[in-house]
Amino acid sequence: MVEEIFKLSQSNEKTVEKVIQDENIHYTHVTLNKDDGFPEHYSNANVYMTILKGTLSLRLDEQENHEYEAGTVLKIPFKTKLNLWNLHEEPLELIVVKAPAPVSPE
């Protein structure tokens, strides 16, 4: 078998699932319930987010909060300040891709 197979969890519980993490790409499946989110941080790579379900609330650098619905794909540059969370009743499900994969400091 040439291909590798990966499965995503099928749950509405809070999930941060590192599906693929290699030297080429970091591919993470995330599910957040109302008022769940991530601490403020700076992107350590180019980040691509695909909203699969729900509404993403996102603040980048010093911008105001923006909301993005399912079916939206975002491209966020390296070293951008991120604040993201789910402010809505419906669970938020998204895929976060970092490419090229971040290099860990030595």
Secondary structure as GFF3:
##gff-version 3
##sequence-region A 1 106
A	DSSP	beta_strand	15	21	.	.	.	ID=ss1
A	DSSP	beta_strand	26	32	.	.	.	ID=ss2
A	DSSP	beta_strand	37	42	.	.	.	ID=ss3
A	DSSP	beta_strand	47	53	.	.	.	ID=ss4
A	DSSP	beta_strand	55	60	.	.	.	ID=ss5
A	DSSP	beta_strand	66	69	.	.	.	ID=ss6
A	DSSP	beta_strand	73	76	.	.	.	ID=ss7
A	DSSP	beta_strand	81	85	.	.	.	ID=ss8
A	DSSP	beta_strand	92	98	.	.	.	ID=ss9
###
